Amino acid sequence: MPISTQKVRDISIVIVDYERATIIVAEEFRSNVQSEIASGTKKIIFDLSKCNFIDSTFLSALIVSFKRIAETNGELRIFGLKPAVQAMFQLTRLTKIFSIFNDEQEALNSLR
């Protein structure tokens, strides 16, 4: 499944298994995250380690997810940004909004 979720205790890790996260992926991603939030999940980590490219529609889906989890007083982390994706986050100043980590363990530790 290109977008899947793993549970580590009370933390959901949403894995985006696409090299290119574009408009085609954004709706599936948004739906997956919304389901996690609706089920009561308050801690979510996005694994973007397989993404070499993300477009503005997918960035929008990330921002909407951030707002939704914040509305529930939840927490959101991201890890695994490849250089081109990291550049996109820096260019759009999303590095000031999101808590971004190098790997899954760092992201998990930040939520404990």
N, CA, C and O of each residue as an XYZ file, in Angstrom:
448
protein
N       0.842     -1.176      0.000
C       0.000      0.000      0.000
C       0.891      1.245      0.000
O       1.739      1.383      0.882
N       0.727      2.124     -0.936
C       1.605      3.297     -1.041
C       1.549      4.247      0.155
O       2.556      4.868      0.494
N       0.402      4.367      0.790
C       0.331      5.128      2.036
C      -0.212      4.175      3.094
O      -1.320      3.649      2.987
N       0.604      3.975      4.111
C       0.211      3.037      5.152
C       0.501      3.662      6.513
O       1.157      4.699      6.616
N       0.000      3.010      7.541
C       0.183      3.506      8.899
C       0.665      2.379      9.793
O       0.150      1.262      9.741
N       1.647      2.683     10.604
C       2.130      1.770     11.629
C       1.872      2.417     12.980
O       1.917      3.640     13.114
N       1.604      1.595     13.969
C       1.398      2.095     15.336
C       2.597      1.718     16.193
O       3.063      0.579     16.167
N       3.087      2.687     16.947
C       4.093      2.454     17.970
C       3.508      3.059     19.229
O       3.527      4.275     19.417
N       2.989      2.198     20.090
C       2.226      2.609     21.270
C       1.078      3.521     20.852
O       0.190      3.087     20.119
N       1.076      4.768     21.300
C      -0.020      5.684     20.976
C       0.341      6.632     19.819
O      -0.320      7.648     19.607
N       1.385      6.286     19.088
C       1.878      7.127     17.995
C       1.593      6.437     16.656
O       1.899      5.257     16.483
N       1.010      7.178     15.718
C       0.788      6.668     14.361
C       1.879      7.202     13.451
O       2.143      8.403     13.415
N       2.507      6.299     12.718
C       3.513      6.686     11.732
C       2.889      6.491     10.354
O       2.615      5.365      9.938
N       2.668      7.597      9.656
C       2.076      7.560      8.316
C       3.225      7.529      7.315
O       4.013      8.470      7.221
N       3.304      6.429      6.571
C       4.404      6.206      5.630
C       3.927      6.532      4.220
O       2.952      5.963      3.730
N       4.631      7.458      3.579
C       4.314      7.844      2.204
C       5.316      7.128      1.304
O       6.463      7.554      1.169
N       4.865      6.028      0.690
C       5.746      5.182     -0.108
C       5.639      5.546     -1.601
O       5.332      4.704     -2.446
N       5.897      6.796     -1.885
C       5.907      7.305     -3.255
C       7.192      8.090     -3.458
O       7.626      8.806     -2.556
N       7.805      7.966     -4.628
C       8.962      8.798     -4.940
C       8.527     10.226     -5.215
O       9.241     11.176     -4.896
N       7.337     10.370     -5.817
C       6.797     11.685     -6.142
C       5.450     11.852     -5.452
O       4.466     11.218     -5.832
N       5.413     12.700     -4.444
C       4.171     12.976     -3.726
C       3.525     14.195     -4.387
O       3.939     15.335     -4.174
N       2.509     13.922     -5.187
C       1.877     14.961     -5.988
C       0.380     15.012     -5.706
O      -0.112     14.396     -4.760
N      -0.324     15.751     -6.538
C      -1.779     15.884     -6.414
C      -2.465     14.520     -6.390
O      -3.493     14.353     -5.734
N      -1.909     13.560     -7.095
C      -2.481     12.214     -7.164
C      -2.427     11.537     -5.790
O      -3.328     10.773     -5.443
N      -1.408     11.803     -5.033
C      -1.187     11.194     -3.725
C      -1.874     11.978     -2.609
O      -2.252     11.408     -1.585
N      -2.032     13.272     -2.807
C      -2.484     14.166     -1.742
C      -3.819     13.757     -1.127
O      -3.965     13.784      0.095
N      -4.789     13.381     -1.946
C      -6.108     13.035     -1.402
C      -6.056     11.750     -0.574
O      -6.666     11.677      0.493
N      -5.343     10.751     -1.052
C      -5.187      9.510     -0.286
C      -4.501      9.805      1.050
O      -4.904      9.289      2.092
N      -3.476     10.628      1.007
C      -2.746     11.008      2.209
C      -3.667     11.736      3.188
O      -3.732     11.384      4.366
N      -4.378     12.751      2.694
C      -5.282     13.546      3.517
C      -6.323     12.654      4.189
O      -6.611     12.805      5.376
N      -6.879     11.729      3.421
C      -7.890     10.821      3.936
C      -7.320      9.922      5.032
O      -7.960      9.713      6.062
N      -6.136      9.400      4.813
C      -5.481      8.524      5.783
C      -5.248      9.266      7.101
O      -5.539      8.743      8.177
N      -4.727     10.475      7.005
C      -4.443     11.264      8.202
C      -5.736     11.628      8.915
O      -5.809     11.552     10.141
N      -6.751     12.020      8.165
C      -8.038     12.361      8.771
C      -8.611     11.174      9.540
O      -9.167     11.351     10.624
N      -8.481      9.975      8.994
C      -8.950      8.766      9.683
C      -8.205      8.559     10.995
O      -8.806      8.199     12.007
N      -6.907      8.785     10.974
C      -6.108      8.639     12.193
C      -6.576      9.626     13.266
O      -6.742      9.260     14.430
N      -6.785     10.867     12.865
C      -7.217     11.891     13.817
C      -8.621     11.569     14.341
O      -8.884     11.692     15.537
N      -9.514     11.157     13.446
C     -10.888     10.821     13.834
C     -10.925      9.648     14.810
O     -11.826      9.559     15.644
N      -9.947      8.749     14.706
C      -9.908      7.595     15.609
C      -9.333      7.952     16.979
O      -9.257      7.102     17.867
N      -8.929      9.217     17.145
C      -8.441      9.649     18.453
C      -6.936      9.770     18.575
O      -6.430     10.093     19.650
N      -6.220      9.522     17.511
C      -4.763      9.631     17.555
C      -4.359     11.086     17.773
O      -4.838     11.983     17.079
N      -3.480     11.308     18.735
C      -3.017     12.658     19.064
C      -1.549     12.876     18.705
O      -1.059     14.004     18.739
N      -0.847     11.792     18.360
C       0.573     11.897     18.003
C       0.781     11.205     16.656
O       0.545     10.006     16.509
N       1.233     11.999     15.673
C       1.420     11.467     14.326
C       2.806     11.845     13.824
O       3.281     12.961     14.032
N       3.434     10.896     13.164
C       4.722     11.117     12.506
C       4.543     10.811     11.022
O       3.976      9.781     10.658
N       5.029     11.706     10.175
C       5.017     11.460      8.735
C       6.398     11.000      8.304
O       7.397     11.676      8.547
N       6.442      9.835      7.660
C       7.675      9.294      7.100
C       7.716      9.661      5.623
O       7.004      9.069      4.812
N       8.551     10.638      5.274
C       8.689     11.075      3.883
C      10.014     10.620      3.283
O      10.476     11.186      2.291
N      10.625      9.604      3.879
C      11.968      9.169      3.465
C      12.033      8.579      2.056
O      13.117      8.485      1.480
N      10.908      8.188      1.502
C      10.924      7.630      0.141
C      10.632      8.691     -0.921
O      10.759      8.423     -2.115
N      10.247      9.879     -0.494
C       9.859     10.951     -1.427
C      11.083     11.725     -1.922
O      11.843     12.287     -1.133
N      11.252     11.739     -3.220
C      12.294     12.556     -3.840
C      11.747     13.906     -4.289
O      12.505     14.835     -4.567
N      10.420     14.000     -4.356
C       9.774     15.220     -4.849
C       8.399     15.346     -4.203
O       7.687     14.354     -4.051
N       8.029     16.563     -3.824
C       6.663     16.845     -3.390
C       6.217     18.126     -4.091
O       7.001     19.056     -4.280
N       4.944     18.151     -4.471
C       4.436     19.348     -5.138
C       3.622     20.195     -4.157
O       3.451     19.829     -2.994
N       3.127     21.324     -4.646
C       2.416     22.261     -3.781
C       1.114     21.677     -3.228
O       0.703     22.024     -2.120
N       0.469     20.799     -3.987
C      -0.770     20.182     -3.501
C      -0.481     19.269     -2.316
O      -1.236     19.249     -1.344
N       0.596     18.524     -2.395
C       0.963     17.660     -1.275
C       1.400     18.499     -0.075
O       1.087     18.158      1.065
N       2.120     19.592     -0.324
C       2.480     20.501      0.770
C       1.230     21.024      1.462
O       1.182     21.127      2.688
N       0.228     21.350      0.669
C      -1.045     21.811      1.224
C      -1.674     20.735      2.103
O      -2.205     21.039      3.171
N      -1.617     19.489      1.664
C      -2.157     18.383      2.463
C      -1.409     18.259      3.793
O      -2.017     17.953      4.819
N      -0.099     18.493      3.778
C       0.681     18.472      5.018
C       0.231     19.580      5.959
O       0.083     19.358      7.161
N       0.014     20.768      5.414
C      -0.399     21.911      6.231
C      -1.792     21.686      6.818
O      -2.023     21.968      7.994
N      -2.715     21.182      6.006
C      -4.067     20.884      6.496
C      -3.994     19.851      7.623
O      -4.691     19.977      8.629
N      -3.161     18.845      7.453
C      -2.992     17.817      8.488
C      -2.448     18.432      9.772
O      -2.898     18.102     10.869
N      -1.478     19.328      9.624
C      -0.909     20.016     10.794
C      -1.992     20.791     11.536
O      -2.075     20.728     12.763
N      -2.813     21.516     10.800
C      -3.887     22.301     11.426
C      -4.896     21.400     12.127
O      -5.343     21.708     13.232
N      -5.254     20.292     11.492
C      -6.244     19.383     12.094
C      -5.726     18.742     13.377
O      -6.455     18.644     14.365
N      -4.475     18.309     13.361
C      -3.936     17.678     14.575
C      -3.774     18.736     15.674
O      -3.956     18.429     16.852
N      -3.437     19.971     15.304
C      -3.311     21.053     16.291
C      -4.661     21.362     16.934
O      -4.714     21.698     18.117
N      -5.742     21.255     16.180
C      -7.085     21.495     16.711
C      -7.447     20.503     17.820
O      -8.281     20.801     18.675
N      -6.823     19.338     17.803
C      -7.096     18.327     18.824
C      -6.058     18.365     19.950
O      -6.026     17.490     20.815
N      -5.203     19.411     19.917
C      -4.081     19.518     20.859
C      -3.116     18.361     20.704
O      -2.465     17.944     21.662
N      -3.030     17.850     19.493
C      -2.109     16.763     19.198
C      -0.760     17.284     18.735
O      -0.521     18.491     18.677
N       0.114     16.342     18.409
C       1.474     16.689     17.977
C       1.796     15.976     16.678
O       1.334     14.864     16.424
N       2.605     16.647     15.857
C       2.975     16.134     14.550
C       4.472     16.273     14.352
O       5.059     17.300     14.692
N       5.085     15.238     13.802
C       6.510     15.257     13.481
C       6.684     14.737     12.057
O       5.841     14.002     11.542
N       7.785     15.130     11.434
C       8.133     14.656     10.095
C       9.582     14.197     10.137
O      10.410     14.793     10.826
N       9.885     13.134      9.397
C      11.291     12.730      9.278
C      11.578     12.215      7.873
O      10.682     11.866      7.105
N      12.879     12.185      7.579
C      13.352     11.561      6.353
C      13.321     12.440      5.114
O      13.153     11.924      4.009
N      13.476     13.744      5.260
C      13.421     14.604      4.083
C      14.693     14.471      3.250
O      15.800     14.682      3.747
N      14.520     14.119      1.989
C      15.642     14.062      1.060
C      15.987     15.499      0.638
O      15.176     16.405      0.826
N      17.169     15.711      0.076
C      17.617     17.080     -0.226
C      16.628     17.944     -1.005
O      16.419     19.100     -0.637
N      16.018     17.430     -2.058
C      15.079     18.237     -2.846
C      13.838     18.593     -2.045
O      13.307     19.696     -2.170
N      13.375     17.657     -1.222
C      12.201     17.900     -0.382
C      12.564     18.877      0.735
O      11.789     19.779      1.053
N      13.731     18.696      1.320
C      14.213     19.630      2.353
C      14.299     21.040      1.779
O      13.920     22.002      2.448
N      14.791     21.175      0.554
C      14.884     22.488     -0.095
C      13.501     23.112     -0.265
O      13.334     24.317     -0.073
N      12.516     22.299     -0.623
C      11.144     22.798     -0.781
C      10.603     23.300      0.551
O       9.951     24.343      0.602
N      10.867     22.567      1.627
C      10.428     22.997      2.953
C      11.103     24.311      3.355
O      10.465     25.189      3.934
N      12.384     24.438      3.046
C      13.096     25.666      3.384
C      12.601     26.837      2.547
O      12.412     27.938      3.065
N      12.395     26.608      1.275
C      11.934     27.655      0.363
C      10.570     28.203      0.783
O      10.322     29.406      0.695
N       9.705     27.325      1.233
C       8.353     27.717      1.649
C       8.280     28.070      3.138
O       7.209     28.384      3.657
N       9.412     28.015      3.808
C       9.530     28.322      5.241
C       8.736     27.367      6.139
O       8.409     27.707      7.276
N       8.438     26.208      5.639
C       7.714     25.223      6.448
C       8.598     24.608      7.525
O       8.105     23.954      8.443
N       9.902     24.821      7.410
C      10.811     24.340      8.458
C      10.562     25.096      9.766
O      10.964     24.631     10.833
N       9.905     26.251      9.692
C       9.582     27.026     10.899
C       8.289     26.537     11.551
O       8.029     26.826     12.719
N       7.486     25.799     10.797
C       6.199     25.315     11.290
C       6.295     23.876     11.797
O       5.814     23.550     12.883
N       6.923     23.028     10.993
C       6.983     21.596     11.302
C       8.223     21.251     12.122
O       9.277     21.870     11.971
N       8.078     20.261     12.985
C       9.218     19.676     13.695
C       9.748     18.552     12.816
O       9.083     17.535     12.615
N      10.959     18.751     12.295
C      11.526     17.826     11.306
C      12.742     17.138     11.910
O      13.594     17.770     12.535
N      12.799     15.813     11.704
C      13.877     15.007     12.268
C      14.551     14.186     11.171
O      13.989     13.974     10.096
N      15.753     13.735     11.465
C      16.516     12.959     10.483
C      15.985     11.551     10.287
O      15.962     11.031      9.171
N      15.551     10.932     11.402
C      15.099      9.548     11.288
C      13.933      9.267     12.233
O      13.555     10.095     13.061
N      13.389      8.083     12.077
C      12.203      7.689     12.844
C      12.457      7.700     14.345
O      11.606      8.153     15.111
N      13.600      7.212     14.771
C      13.880      7.131     16.201
C      13.914      8.509     16.846
O      13.386      8.692     17.943
N      14.533      9.485     16.174
C      14.561     10.850     16.698
C      13.136     11.407     16.826
O      12.801     12.044     17.824
N      12.306     11.163     15.810
C      10.928     11.646     15.838
C      10.152     10.984     16.971
O       9.412     11.653     17.692
N      10.317      9.675     17.128
C       9.649      8.955     18.226
C      10.094      9.491     19.589
O       9.269      9.737     20.470
N      11.387      9.666     19.748
C      11.908     10.159     21.025
C      11.358     11.533     21.373
O      11.154     11.842     22.547
N      11.117     12.359     20.360
C      10.615     13.711     20.616
C       9.166     13.707     21.110
O       8.693     14.700     21.664
N       8.469     12.595     20.909
C       7.075     12.494     21.335
C       6.906     11.747     22.658
O       5.784     11.572     23.133
N       7.983     11.320     23.238
C       7.894     10.572     24.506
C       7.963     11.482     25.689
O       7.903     11.019     26.828
